[in-house]
Amino acid sequence: MTDAQPEVTSEQVDAVIRSRGFVVLMLLAAFVGVVVSLAAWLFLEGTVQLQQLLWEDLPGDAGWDGGPPLWYLLGVLGLAGLIAGLAIARLPGGGGHVPAHGLAAGGGPPQGRALAGVLLAALASIGFGVVLGPEAPLIALGGGLALATIRRSRREVPDQAQLVVAAAGSFAAIAFIFSSPIIAAILLLEATGLGGARQRLVLIPGLMASAIGSLVSIGIGSLSGLSSADYALGPLTLPAFDQPTVTEFLWTIVLPVAVTIGALAIVRLGRATHRLAAPRPLVATPVAGLLVALMAFLYGQSTDESPVAVLLSGEEQLPGLVAQADTIAASTLVLLLLFKGLAYGISLGAFRGGPTFPAIFLGAAAGILAQDLPGLSTTPAVAICLAAATTAVLRLPLSSVVLAILLTAEAGSGSAPLIIVAVVVAHMTTLAIENRRTLRERPVEHALGEQPATG
C-alpha cells in the first residue's frame, strides 16, 4: 500500500489557481472537453447503431413481430459473451471496472491496449444488448483519451497536471451523456471520494471540460450539437406533483427498504457471478450471455411483450415505460422486474459497462408497480423507488438525489423532499445489511470479541 499524498492547504490551492500555469491547464481542459466529447459521441453512436441493427432492423426484416426467437437471442448474446470474454482475458486491464462493485472512478486512466480492451468489452456488452449502461466505459474513455492527448503534445505537462486533465476528460464524457455538467461533477467527485482543498484543483478544470462536453451535445448559437437524443437521460413525463401528503411521506419510509433489499439481492447475484466468471472469462462470459438470453426469452413467453424489453440498459425504454404507467398490467411489471433483474445481476458480474441506467429503470418499474398502494400516486412512487434503487446499487447518495430530482423535475418540486428521505433510508438500509453480512463473515475469534495477535 502506498502512502497517501500530503494534503495541500487552501492557500496553496489559491496560489496554484492564480498562477499562469493554471490558465494553461484550463485551456488544456477545454481542448480535452472537445476531443473527449467527440470520442464519446462516436462510442455512444456506435453502440446505439449496433443495438438498432441487432434488435430492431434484423428482427424486423425477418418478420419477427413478437420479438426474436430463442436461437437468435442465444446467438447474439452468446457472441457478445465470447467477444467480451476475449477482451477480458486477452487484453491488459481485464476489460475495465467490474460493474458489480458499483461505479468506481478512482485509479489511473487506462492507456493503449488496456483502453482498447475496455472499449471492446463495453462495445460487445452494451452494443449487443446486455443489461448495462455506458457511463463506466465513458469515464475510462474520457480519462484515457485526455491523458493520451496531452502526452502526445509537445508541451511538457507535470504528472499532477496530467492527472487533473485526465479527470477533466472523464467529466466531459459523463457530461455528454447526461447533458449536464453539474451531474458530471457531483457523480465523479462522489465516486472518487476526493475532498479537501485538492478538490478544487480537479473541480475547476473538470467543470470547464464538462461544460464544453455539454455544449458539444446541445450546441451553441446557430451551431447544432451532436445529437444525443438516442441515449441521453432527461426528465421524465410524469403527472404534476407539487405537495406531498402525510401518507406519501410514510410510504417514503417503507418503500425504500423493500426496494433496497431487492436491489442488493441483484448486486449480490452480480458479485457471485463475478466470483465464478473471473477465473475463466472465456467460458463463463459466453455462458452468462446465454443466461441473459434465456431470461429475455422466458419473459417474452410469459407475457405479450417483446423479449427485448429485458435487454439493454433501459434509458431508451424508460420514457415508454412511464408513459404506460396507467395501462401496463401489474403481472407484466412483476415479471419484468424478475427477469430483467436476473439478467442485470448476471450482466453486472460477467460483462463490462455501467450499473446506473438499469438501476434507474428497475427503480422506475418498481415505482409504477407501487403506484396503486393506498394514498400513493404515480409521480411520488416512481421518484421514491427510483431514488432508492440508484442509491442501493451505486452507494452514492448525493449523486442519487441529483439524478432522481433531474428525472422528476418536470412534474414539479413536490418530489424533492421525498427523494431525499428515500435516499437516506435506502443508504442506511444498505449500510445496515452490508454491516450485518460483514459481521457474519468475520472469523469466529473476532465475533467473540478477541483481538487478533499483533507481532
C-alpha angles and dihedrals in degrees: 000000000000123000117260117255113262113261115252122223126242090247091055091050091049090052092051092048091051092050125102090238091063090057088056089048091054091051089050089050091052092049091047089050090060095044095046094045091055091048091047090051091051092049094047094044089050093054093045093049091048091050091049092049095049101038105027114019102041096041089045093051089049091053096241096151094167093050134279120309125252096263091056093048091049093047097050097042093040088054089048089055092048094052094043091046091053091050091048095046103035106033125066118259097041093256093298134276119002106237093211086077094059126247111327123183102169130106129048119314117256119258137196115341091003091060090045088053092051092051095044093049091046094047091050091047103041099028093051093052106261114157098260136102132232102242099096095050088046090056089052092044093049095048096041095046093046091052092047091049096054093041090056092052121095093236118099109237120188117242093247091052090049090057091049091052090045089054089049088056090056089049090054094049094051092044089055095060095041094038086222128102091195094059090046091053096047095044095050097040091050093044093052094041090223113165145153126050091322088067091073092056089061099032100056097052088038092056090049092052094044091049088053089048091053092047091052087052100045100025131230130250111325092345113097118219130235104279114249095170092117095061112008115112115231139163116307123235102246132157115275114272120179107156130029122220129225090255092053089050090053090051086053087066096047107036098054090057092055093043092048092052090052093045093049090051088057091048090049089052088052093051092047089050090050092052089055096041102043098074094046111025095157090064104026099049095056089046089051089052090053091050091051088051090051091052090053092048093049091051091051091049093048096049141027090251129104116265088231088076088076092052133070128043096282107237092110092045096044099082091050092049092052091047089057093049094116097042109036113102119246090230090056090051092049091052091045091053091047100047099034089045091054092045089048093051092050091047092050092060104036107031136048127248140082128308099210108085099047089049090053092048095049091045090053091048090052089050092053089050090051096047093094094058112119112282095003129112134192103267100049091041092054092043094050097046095040091052093046095049093049091049094050094050101039100033086214106120099179093048090048091053092050094046093049093047090049093051094049098036096108092059093063137260098293094093097056099081091043090051092053093049091046092052092049092049092046093048093049091046090051092051092047093051094044093047091049090051091049091053091052091051097048119108114270094249091056091049089053091054097253116145118232114249116261123210 
